[in-house]
Amino acid sequence: MKWEGQEQSQNVEDRREGGGPRIGGRGIGIGTVVVALVAGWVFGINPLTLLGVLSGGETAPVVAQGPARPPPAEDRAAAFASTVLRDTEQVWAQVFQAAGSSYRDPRLVLFRGATPTACGTGQSAMGPFYCPGDAQVYIDLDFFDTLARQMGAPGDFAQAYVIAHEIGHHVQNLMGITGKVDAQRGRISQSQMDALSVRVELQADCLAGVWAHHSQKGKGWLEQGDVEEAMNAAAQIGDDKLQRQSQGTVRPESFTHGSSQQRMSWFKRGLDSGSVAQCNTFDARP
């Protein structure tokens, strides 16, 4: 992925050492990461949201934000995340404009250990997550090392897929989908809620593919093997694979994010079509 020298986003806040609000904690451990993954706590909406802490709403809330402390210019991992974020801002602004709407940029927060969010305390062990309450994506960049070394999903475009998936949740928030789903809590059974969560996550995968389609069309910055990196990442974090690795068995009724095949399929659908309309997981067979 030829990302060096590309424009970076200004909507990145560094809360790592000396970088802003932080609650004590350590780096990511693979044990806690796997537990979080199996529990459906990564590549998705903040688990506190999934547990019903937030109330529903059909429009994204307006949250006052102070000035963001940017990451150091020499931080390569942060520069990469900032570059991908900037491209998502540009792509989604164009997509929303074409649909007669306007896109509101989210903020990307870099942290270590734990950090306060509008959804409660965010933990590194949750993996990357999006909080609709403050319209911010939270990432401990150490997660990308875990993704590559422990989970078998290396590559810069695998990392870009992670970021784009979380931005997909922001798009859902702006479209009112997050609020509508959250409004179902307490009205349907937990198994039905889990099934609904799967559709939310698969749609975010599809939206990540839509971004990749338009990003490549505009920049042509993908190299041979990049798409395969993203597809592999999607496969590695499928519920079936994670359950098989941690429990030795697969329980489809407890899925919250979808199987490896489903995640790959929906990402590819968005990538091939570049159309948000093709990402209607709620009316399709996932």
C-alpha positions, 0 to 999 in steps of 0.5 A: 500500500503506497501510503507514504507522502499522502495527506494525513488527517487532523482529527487524530488525538494522541492520548498515549504517554503524556498525550491526554486523559488516560487511566492506568493499564498495560499493553495488550496481552494476547490472552485478554485480546482473545477473550475479548475477541471471542466475546465479540468485543473487537472490530465493532461498537464498544462492548459497553454499547452492546450491553445496552449502556447507551440509549438509542437515537436515530441521529449521531449526537453532537459532542463538544470536543476540545483541541486534539493533541496530534501524534509525533510526526516521526511516529510511523504507525500513527502516521499510517493511521492518520493517512488512512483516516484522512482518506476515509474522510475524503471518500465518505464526504464524496459518497454522502454528498452524492447522496444529497447529505453531508458527512461529519468527520469522526476523531481517531483516538490513540491510547494505551491501557485504558481511556475515558470515553462517552461509552465508559472506560475503553480498554486496550483488551477490547481491541479497536472500537467505535463509540457512538456517544462521542463519535470517536474511534479508539485504537491502541496501536499495539493491537496491530502487532497482535493482529500480525504476530498472534492472529496471523493477519499481517500487512498494512492493508489489513490494518487499513481494513481495521480502521475502515471497519470502525469508520463503517460504524461511524457511517452507520451512526450518521445514517441512524442505523446505530440508534435503530438497532440500539432501540431494540434492546429489551424488546427482543431476546438476547439471541435475536440481539446477537443475530442483529449484532452480526448484521451490524458487523457485516454491514460495517465490513461491507462499508469498509469494502465500499471505502476501499473501492473508492479509495483505490479508484481515487488514489490507485495506492493498493499494491499486489496482495493488499486485498488479500491482506484485508480478506485474510484479516476478515477471515482471522476474526470470524466468530467461528475461527475464534471460537474454534481456537479458544473453545475447540468448538463452534456455536453459531447461535452465539455469534455476534460478528459473523463467520469468517466466510460471511465477513470476507464475503461482505467486505468483498461485496462492498469492494466490488460494488462500491455501493452503500446500497449493496450493504443492506445486511438487514434484508439479505441472508448474511 
